[in-house]
């Protein structure tokens, strides 16, 4: 099958070309390998208008009818899994096996989110004279803005709850990774009534146009905290509802009783999966003095065996950074670490030639105020930090302005639970990381986000409460 046959947007149920091509770069080669449509302002207005027209009919459908239609999504994605995974690797850079896992996670979430339902209506009786009923109603047109690190999963997990709740959607993938999202939209185009789901691609202007658009009622965005502030500002004029899943500087704490030998591989992949380009990846690793040397040396030994290379090479375990801007930023962070005289205890090898490849980099016990500690690298760079007491490490972890996720590692589950309860983050894992479920709420604290995704709370975030009160007699 031709992976690179022409790509189209989905507007009002029809395939639509852009007025100009949007180049898409393969980060393993630094070369343009395909083009996506570049949505014009007029085409965006058309997509929002189509969603607005489709909204009354879609919201009028019973939730079970909407659910039955949405349940057709996962099988259609599964039928094209291998083709989609190869395309995803080309545009994002991740190894093919990890692209396949992203597609598998997508279909798992599609099925899980389709099972969500609203609680029974709340009924309040105020004596014989009055009866109040509270129900959940859809918000309207939802703009879904997706990032480039997990472009498929993070795009589509916004769509299902919004549609299930009775909203219509305009989905915009990142301009850096639009292709796989467009291909999935192509496969789903005939499932829903025209205008219920619209998918547009375009350059840097498209996101601000969409988040500020008068015809949009809610914005759901995943990306950096800096961009999230701009999205919030754009949405303010019409008081749009917001769900913002933003940056994090997630910490892992290794307790003194940890089983180091079995722990090291899990800690490595907690930090370096997707070359560190994961919102909930471990960005700071705090290790108790009693096992610090063993953990550091174990990570160095493990990192020496990990292969960095093009995602389509079956030997590659880590791919390139997705785009040049982030590549330059990560290299600057490593250079700053050297300029500051800090100890880099390991730096791996990368392929010669083109590609945005950054070596796996481990930094040995830098000070708490070093850039490599205070900034979210979003790349394959990990500071390993020594601590002495639980009170000390909890205070250091919580000093960050972010609070997306974290993890605790140790044999004593009761102690690990006590530490987890003190961490000021929306999600804390014990002896694992990155497990997310369509049934469990996912939310950032502080500057890591606004609102909730997943679970009942995520579904309710796609609605507004409406109370109807009847006075009798």
SVG drawing of the C-alpha trace seen along z (x, -y; Angstrom):
<svg xmlns="http://www.w3.org/2000/svg" viewBox="-51 -39 85 47">
<polyline fill="none" stroke="black" stroke-width="0.4" points="0.0,0.0 1.3,-3.5 2.1,-5.1 2.6,-8.5 -0.4,-8.8 -2.0,-12.2 -3.1,-13.3 -6.4,-15.1 -8.1,-16.9 -11.6,-15.8 -14.1,-18.7 -17.8,-18.2 -17.4,-14.5 -15.4,-15.2 -11.7,-14.9 -10.2,-18.4 -6.8,-19.5 -5.0,-22.5 -4.2,-25.5 -0.5,-24.9 1.6,-22.0 2.9,-21.6 6.3,-19.9 6.9,-17.0 10.5,-16.1 11.8,-12.6 13.9,-13.3 16.2,-10.4 17.3,-12.0 16.4,-15.7 14.8,-15.5 11.2,-16.3 9.6,-13.0 5.9,-14.0 3.5,-16.9 0.2,-17.5 -2.5,-20.0 -2.0,-23.5 -5.3,-24.6 -6.4,-28.2 -8.3,-30.4 -11.4,-30.0 -11.1,-26.2 -10.8,-26.4 -14.0,-28.5 -15.7,-25.9 -14.7,-23.1 -15.9,-24.9 -19.1,-25.9 -19.6,-22.2 -19.1,-21.1 -21.6,-23.8 -24.2,-22.6 -23.8,-19.0 -24.0,-19.6 -27.8,-19.6 -28.3,-16.4 -25.4,-14.6 -26.3,-15.7 -29.9,-14.6 -28.7,-11.0 -29.0,-8.7 -25.6,-8.0 -25.9,-4.4 -26.3,-5.2 -23.2,-7.4 -21.3,-4.7 -22.3,-2.1 -20.9,-4.4 -17.6,-5.1 -17.0,-1.5 -16.3,-1.1 -13.1,-3.2 -10.8,-0.6 -11.3,2.2 -10.7,-0.1 -7.4,-1.3 -6.3,2.2 -6.9,3.3 -4.2,0.8 -1.9,1.0 1.3,2.0 0.9,-0.7 0.1,-3.3 3.0,-2.3 5.5,-2.7 4.1,-6.1 4.3,-7.1 7.9,-6.1 8.8,-8.1 7.2,-11.3 7.9,-11.0 11.2,-9.1 10.4,-6.4 11.5,-2.8 8.9,-0.8 8.1,1.5 7.3,-1.6 5.1,-3.0 3.2,0.3 2.8,0.0 1.4,-3.5 -1.2,-2.2 -2.0,0.7 -2.4,-1.8 -4.7,-3.9 -7.1,-1.0 -7.1,-0.1 -8.0,-3.6 -10.6,-3.8 -12.4,-0.7 -12.0,-1.7 -13.3,-5.2 -16.3,-3.9 -17.3,-2.0 -17.6,-5.2 -21.0,-6.3 -22.7,-9.1 -23.8,-8.4 -27.5,-8.3 -29.2,-11.6 -29.1,-13.5 -32.7,-14.1 -33.4,-16.5 -36.8,-16.7 -37.6,-19.9 -40.9,-18.7 -44.0,-18.2 -43.7,-21.6 -40.4,-21.3 -38.3,-18.8 -34.8,-19.4 -33.0,-17.2 -29.4,-17.6 -28.1,-16.2 -25.0,-16.5 -25.2,-18.2 -22.5,-18.6 -20.6,-21.8 -20.7,-22.3 -17.8,-22.4 -14.5,-21.1 -11.1,-22.0 -8.6,-19.2 -4.9,-20.3 -2.4,-17.4 1.4,-17.4 4.2,-15.7 5.7,-13.2 2.7,-10.8 0.9,-12.3 -1.6,-9.5 -2.5,-8.5 -2.7,-12.0 -4.8,-13.3 -7.4,-10.6 -7.8,-10.1 -9.3,-13.6 -11.8,-12.8 -13.7,-9.8 -14.9,-11.3 -15.8,-14.6 -17.9,-12.7 -19.4,-10.3 -20.6,-13.2 -22.4,-14.6 -20.0,-17.3 -18.6,-17.8 -14.9,-18.1 -12.3,-19.9 -9.0,-18.0 -5.7,-19.6 -2.5,-17.5 0.9,-19.0 2.3,-20.6 5.4,-18.4 3.5,-15.1 0.1,-15.4 0.3,-12.4 -0.8,-9.4 -3.7,-11.3 -4.9,-12.3 -4.7,-8.6 -6.7,-7.5 -9.3,-10.2 -9.5,-8.9 -10.3,-5.4 -13.0,-6.8 -14.6,-9.3 -17.8,-7.4 -18.5,-6.3 -20.1,-9.5 -22.5,-12.0 -20.8,-14.8 -19.4,-17.5 -19.3,-15.6 -15.6,-15.0 -13.4,-17.3 -9.6,-17.0 -7.4,-19.9 -3.7,-20.2 -1.6,-23.3 1.3,-25.5 1.9,-27.5 -0.9,-29.9 -3.6,-27.2 -3.5,-26.5 -4.0,-30.1 -6.8,-30.6 -8.6,-27.5 -8.2,-28.2 -9.4,-31.8 -12.2,-30.9 -15.6,-32.3 -17.3,-29.1 -15.4,-26.9 -16.7,-26.2 -13.9,-24.2 -10.2,-23.7 -8.4,-20.5 -4.6,-20.9 -1.6,-18.8 1.8,-20.5 4.3,-22.7 3.3,-25.0 4.5,-28.0 2.2,-27.2 -0.6,-26.3 -0.5,-29.8 -1.0,-31.2 -3.9,-28.8 -5.5,-29.9 -5.1,-33.6 -6.6,-32.9 -9.6,-31.2 -10.2,-33.9 -12.2,-36.3 -15.1,-33.9 -14.5,-32.1 -14.0,-28.8 -13.8,-25.7 -10.3,-24.3 -8.4,-21.1 -4.7,-21.6 -2.2,-18.8 1.1,-20.6 4.7,-20.2 6.3,-18.4 9.6,-17.8 8.7,-14.4 10.7,-12.9 11.4,-9.3 12.5,-8.4 14.5,-5.3 14.0,-4.2 17.0,-2.7 15.4,0.8 15.1,1.0 16.2,4.1 18.7,2.4 19.5,5.3 15.9,5.6 15.2,1.9 17.8,0.5 16.1,1.5 12.8,0.1 14.4,-3.1 16.2,-3.5 13.1,-3.1 11.1,-5.3 13.5,-8.1 14.4,-7.3 11.4,-5.7 10.7,-7.7 14.2,-9.3 12.8,-11.0 10.1,-12.8 7.3,-11.8 5.3,-14.2 5.4,-11.7 8.9,-10.4 11.3,-10.5 13.2,-13.8 14.9,-13.8 16.0,-10.6 16.6,-10.8 18.4,-7.9 19.1,-7.2 22.7,-7.4 22.8,-3.8 22.2,-2.6 23.2,-5.6 26.5,-4.2 24.9,-0.9 22.0,-2.6 24.2,-5.0 26.7,-2.4 23.9,0.0 22.3,-2.7 25.7,-3.4 26.2,0.3 22.7,0.7 22.9,-2.4 26.1,-1.1 24.0,1.7 21.2,-0.5 21.3,-1.3 20.3,-4.7 19.5,-4.9 16.8,-5.3 13.4,-4.1 13.0,-1.8 16.3,0.0 15.2,3.1 18.2,2.8 17.3,-0.7 15.9,-1.0 15.9,-4.8 15.2,-7.1 16.0,-10.7 14.6,-13.8 11.5,-14.6 12.4,-18.1 15.4,-20.4 14.2,-23.1 13.9,-20.5 17.2,-18.9 19.1,-22.2 17.5,-22.8 18.5,-19.4 22.1,-19.8 22.3,-23.3 21.2,-21.8 24.0,-19.2 26.5,-21.9 25.4,-24.0 25.9,-21.0 29.5,-20.8 30.1,-24.6 28.9,-24.5 31.6,-21.9 29.1,-19.2 30.0,-15.5 28.6,-13.6 29.1,-10.0 27.9,-8.6 27.3,-9.8 26.4,-7.3 27.1,-7.1 24.8,-8.2 24.9,-7.4 27.2,-9.4 25.6,-11.5 22.2,-13.3 19.4,-12.9 18.4,-14.7 20.2,-12.1 21.1,-12.9 23.2,-10.6 21.9,-9.1 23.4,-11.3 23.6,-10.7 24.6,-13.5 26.1,-12.5 24.6,-14.3 24.3,-17.9 23.2,-20.7 19.5,-21.2 19.6,-24.6 21.4,-23.3 19.5,-23.7 19.6,-20.0 17.6,-19.6 15.2,-22.5 14.2,-22.3 12.3,-19.6 14.8,-18.3 12.3,-16.4 15.2,-14.5 17.5,-11.6 19.2,-13.4 18.8,-12.3 20.3,-13.9 20.8,-11.4 20.6,-13.0 21.7,-11.7 19.5,-12.2 19.8,-11.3 16.3,-11.4 12.7,-11.0 11.7,-14.5 14.6,-16.0 13.8,-14.3 10.0,-15.0 10.8,-18.7 13.2,-18.7 10.8,-16.9 7.9,-19.2 9.9,-22.4 9.2,-22.3 6.5,-24.5 5.2,-21.4 3.2,-18.5 2.3,-16.1 3.5,-12.7 6.1,-10.9 7.2,-7.5 8.4,-5.7 10.6,-2.6 11.1,-0.3 10.3,3.1 8.3,1.9 4.9,1.1 3.5,-0.6 6.5,-3.0 6.3,-3.7 2.6,-4.5 3.3,-6.9 5.9,-8.7 3.6,-8.7 0.9,-10.5 3.3,-13.3 4.2,-14.0 2.3,-17.0 1.6,-15.5 -1.6,-14.4 -0.3,-10.8 2.2,-8.9 3.2,-5.3 4.8,-2.8 7.4,-0.4 6.3,-1.3 5.8,-4.4 3.7,-5.6 0.7,-3.3 -2.4,-5.2 -5.9,-3.8 -9.0,-5.0 -10.8,-4.5 -8.4,-6.5 -8.4,-10.3 -5.2,-11.9 -4.6,-15.6 -1.6,-17.8 -1.2,-19.9 0.0,-23.5 1.7,-24.5 1.3,-21.1 -2.2,-21.6 -5.8,-22.5 -8.7,-20.0 -8.8,-16.2 -8.6,-13.6 -9.8,-10.0 -12.1,-8.2 -15.5,-9.5 -14.0,-12.9 -12.6,-13.2 -15.9,-12.4 -17.7,-14.9 -15.1,-17.5 -16.6,-17.3 -20.0,-18.4 -21.7,-21.1 -24.1,-20.4 -27.7,-21.5 -30.2,-21.6 -33.9,-21.7 -36.2,-22.7 -40.0,-22.2 -42.3,-23.9 -45.5,-22.1 -49.0,-23.5"/>
</svg>
